[in-house]
Amino acid sequence: MRWKTPIGADVKINFDAAFNLNQARSGSGVVARNALGEVLASKIVIHRRVPTLFTMEACACFQTLLLEEQLALDSVVIEGDSRMTIKKCESDSLEKSIIGSIIRDIQHYKHHFRRISFNHIPRLENCLAHTLAIEGLRKGEDLYLERGLPEFF
C-alpha cells in the first residue's frame, strides 16, 4: 500500500508516534505533503514522561495542527493509524478520557482552519511518519525541516 494524494484539500499531513517504556520517552513523527506528494515539511518531537502510547498518538496528532498553523495552511487532511485518536479528533463532544485535555486542544484548534478532516489509515500507508517517529526516538532529538526529510531517508 502506498501514500495517496489528498482529496478535497491542498495538503495531507500524516502523524505517528513511537514509545520507549524503558526510557520513559516518546516521539512524534509528522510529515506534510502536497497533492503531488512533495514534502512541504517534516517534524520530529521528542516527549518525556508521556504515560502511554495512546497518549502519545494524541500528542502526535496535536503536532499536526501546530505544523498546519506554522505553514499557514487552511485546507488539510490529517491521517494517522490510531483509529481511536482519529475518532476522538473528529468528534466535537467533551472528551473525558486520559487524553481529554489533548483532544480538547485539537478540537479547539481545528476550528481555525477553513477545511480540515481526520482519516484513519492502515500502518502501511503511514510508513513515512512512523519512520520519522522511530528514528527521532532512537536519535533522541527534535527536528523540523521545510521542503525535506532528515538525512536518514
ZIVEN-V291156 format. One record per pair of residues at least 12 apart in sequence whose C-alpha atoms are under 7 Angstrom apart, sorted by sequence separation. I is the first residue (numbers start at 1). J is the second residue. If there is no record, write none. Layout:
i=I j=J
i=I j=J
//
This chain:
i=16 j=28
i=17 j=29
i=30 j=42
i=31 j=43
i=16 j=29
i=30 j=43
i=15 j=29
i=16 j=30
i=29 j=43
i=30 j=44
i=89 j=103
i=15 j=30
i=29 j=44
i=88 j=103
i=92 j=107
i=14 j=30
i=15 j=31
i=28 j=44
i=29 j=45
i=13 j=30
i=14 j=31
i=27 j=44
i=28 j=45
i=89 j=106
i=13 j=31
i=14 j=32
i=27 j=45
i=28 j=46
i=89 j=107
i=13 j=32
i=27 j=46
i=12 j=32
i=13 j=33
i=26 j=46
i=27 j=47
i=11 j=32
i=12 j=33
i=26 j=47
i=11 j=33
i=12 j=34
i=25 j=47
i=26 j=48
i=11 j=34
i=25 j=48
i=10 j=34
i=11 j=35
i=24 j=48
i=25 j=49
i=26 j=50
i=10 j=35
i=24 j=49
i=25 j=50
i=57 j=82
i=58 j=85
i=57 j=85
i=90 j=118
i=6 j=35
i=5 j=35
i=26 j=56
i=5 j=36
i=29 j=60
i=5 j=37
i=28 j=60
i=86 j=118
i=86 j=119
i=19 j=53
i=30 j=64
i=86 j=120
i=83 j=120
i=75 j=113
i=82 j=120
i=17 j=56
i=74 j=113
i=75 j=114
i=76 j=115
i=77 j=116
i=78 j=117
i=79 j=118
i=80 j=119
i=81 j=120
i=17 j=57
i=74 j=114
i=75 j=115
i=76 j=116
i=77 j=117
i=78 j=118
i=79 j=119
i=80 j=120
i=81 j=121
i=16 j=57
i=58 j=99
i=74 j=115
i=75 j=116
i=76 j=117
i=77 j=118
i=78 j=119
i=79 j=120
i=80 j=121
i=81 j=122
i=79 j=121
i=81 j=123
i=17 j=60
i=59 j=102
i=16 j=60
i=55 j=99
i=58 j=102
i=62 j=106
i=65 j=109
i=15 j=60
i=58 j=103
i=81 j=126
i=15 j=61
i=80 j=126
i=15 j=64
i=13 j=64
i=11 j=75
i=12 j=76
i=13 j=77
i=14 j=78
i=15 j=79
i=16 j=80
i=10 j=75
i=11 j=76
i=12 j=77
i=13 j=78
i=14 j=79
i=15 j=80
i=9 j=75
i=10 j=76
i=11 j=77
i=12 j=78
i=13 j=79
i=14 j=80
i=9 j=76
i=9 j=77
i=6 j=77
i=44 j=132
i=44 j=133
i=46 j=137
i=44 j=136
i=46 j=140
i=46 j=141
i=46 j=142
i=45 j=142
i=31 j=129
i=44 j=142
i=45 j=143
i=30 j=129
i=44 j=143
i=29 j=129
i=43 j=143
i=44 j=144
i=29 j=130
i=43 j=144
i=42 j=144
i=43 j=145
i=29 j=132
i=42 j=145
i=29 j=133
i=41 j=145
i=42 j=146
i=28 j=133
i=41 j=146
i=27 j=133
i=40 j=146
i=41 j=147
i=42 j=148
i=40 j=147
i=41 j=148
i=42 j=149
i=39 j=147
i=40 j=148
i=27 j=136
i=39 j=148
i=27 j=137
i=26 j=137
i=14 j=126
i=16 j=129
i=17 j=130
i=15 j=129
i=16 j=130
i=14 j=129
i=18 j=133
i=17 j=133
i=18 j=134
i=16 j=133
i=18 j=137
i=3 j=125
i=1 j=124
i=2 j=125
i=1 j=125
//
